[in-house]
């Protein structure tokens, strides 16, 4: 429950959903992708410093001072996945998959000068809610949402005697058309989808991995 002071420990599921030009989901069987093969989702609020004014008197002392509030501009967002998953890479970073139907064999980057994700994506992640060293019995997960994110491939790629990291970075802002989310489990608080990110306790996580159907008809729980 919200009063149990549960910590967020480790990530369990990542869901990325394609958006249309209005911020609504691109409906269809392959518009939303669920993965458990991710390393991290990291985010940092970015603020615009408020203007500051100071007036000194004739003796050099401060006689008037004022500072406007710092205001949130966006969230800087980074997603790292375990493997070079072509389908998830295409959703997050644009470009195109190589192969057809279930026989996808690879991914090709966006063209030079191309906006990789012109309509953005919605990013959701679930983590465990932990109290006293164990996952809670009631509402055992945290549900984190970034309702509109512009992402691109980032970081150095090194083919070597080690694991090849696959990373994406970008920024996130609000998107009221995120509403209750693309599919079960729905986001419980659609009226705050106009904020860059939100989180809340939840009882469930997505069922299955890979592509899932997305629909704008899903109602909040």
Buried (B, 14 or more C-beta within 10 A) or exposed (E): EEEBEBBBBEBBBBBBBBBBEEBBBBBEEBBBBBBEEBBEBEBEEEEEEEEEEEEEEEEEEEEEEEEEEEEEEBBBBBBBBBBEBBBBBBBBBBBEBEEEEEEBEEBEBBEEEEEBBEBBBBBBBBBBBBBEEEBBEEBBBBBBBBBBBBBBBBEEEEEEEEEEBBBBBBBBBBBBBBBBBBBEBBBBBBEBBBBBBBBBBBEBBBEEBEBBEBEBEBEEB
